Amino acid sequence: MPIATRSPAADVVRGSRKLPAGLALAVCAAAFFTVYLSAGALTPLLVEYQGDYGFAGSMLNLAFAVYAAGFLVAALVLGSLSDHLGRRPVLIASLSVQLGSSLMFLLGHDLAWVIAGRLVQGIAGGAATGAFSAAMVEYAPAANKRIGAVLGGVSLTGGLAIGSLVAGWAIESTVHANDVVFIVLIVMTALGGAGIAFSEETVTRTTGAVRSMVPQVAVPATMRGEFLAAAPVIAAVWMLAGLSGGLAPSMVSSVFHHHRPLLGGFAGFIAPAVGTLVGVLFANVPSRRAMLIGIHASIIGAVGIIVGTLAEVLPIMLLGQAVSGVAFGASFTAALGLLIPLALPHQRAGVVAAIYVVAYVAFGVPITIEGQLVGPWGQVPAVVAYTALTVLLAVLSLIGQLRIGRQHP
């Protein structure tokens, strides 16, 4: 989504209560981290809910995937709202919605609460991500705006990783893990909202807020070849991310016969943790090279997951997930780097929206279908088919990238 520039008026500290820009940047990053910490915590907790409430595996997949629906709708409708209303109102509102989702998980007692809470959690994430990403760039020092973008990426994938690991540890350590996790998250979210309230606004309020809520999803004709070459691997790495967050924790017990929740949490941790590290390390790698590395990594990682699943050898499956984390960190960042510069300023919002439509449809729809196939096929064949599809998608992107390379050597 477009990032508004800091207005001269916004640079004036309006009273002693406003936080310095450096501290505001830290507060903003911590609050954004909390949003994805909560999303990551659901990775092992959903397996616990399944045991507690006795719902089918297909509903487990649905409870995971409904997050993508909430996120995508909120991102498309609300993604540019902070450019008009200001960052702080949108950030505080999204954190309030996030607070509501945590309360739903804390107080809920059946599958309907889980699905509703997960949907609300997705809405909070979709509303928050664009505004937080923009605010962190704007709070960053003028001489080093890149630190804001880096903190945004680290907070997102790092929050998913740490949330999964910490929730797995909590499940193993206490019988009240759900209460502990969400009470802590409620406190962290409230503190984050208070910190944002005392931070300086970086955008001058402008008209056009209602018009900005009409989704813009468009890929200009001049860049469709590049988009079509990148879209399959975008879908592939987000499907692999869905496997890590939605399938892997339950597979630890049902396929690999390990019943330690911490191990399930680690299965959800490994891919986003590696993706976080790779996203930072690849910041200066040329986008075309990073894209090719990511495509090859997605194929290797998916093959590792398939081999580990068929052989029922957990370390091989985890290694495949780690390599898929490399794929995500390299190829998704590369896709943004290849596509966004080709768009004119007025086209960028539509292009970014198109990228996220591909990403979140791939994140939510295939895993829901996989859940429906577990009954007639069995879990292992369904997971193998799901993962094999990511290989096919990556190969399609590889062909597209090689064709572009021949056209523009």
Secondary structure as UniProt FT lines:
FT   HELIX           9..11
FT   TURN            16..17
FT   HELIX           21..53
FT   HELIX           57..78
FT   TURN            79..81
FT   HELIX           82..85
FT   HELIX           87..107
FT   HELIX           111..139
FT   TURN            142..143
FT   HELIX           146..173
FT   TURN            175..176
FT   HELIX           177..197
FT   HELIX           209..212
FT   HELIX           221..223
FT   HELIX           224..242
FT   HELIX           243..247
FT   HELIX           248..254
FT   TURN            255..256
FT   HELIX           261..281
FT   TURN            282..284
FT   HELIX           287..311
FT   HELIX           314..327
FT   HELIX           328..332
FT   HELIX           333..339
FT   HELIX           340..342
FT   HELIX           345..347
FT   HELIX           348..377
FT   HELIX           379..407
//
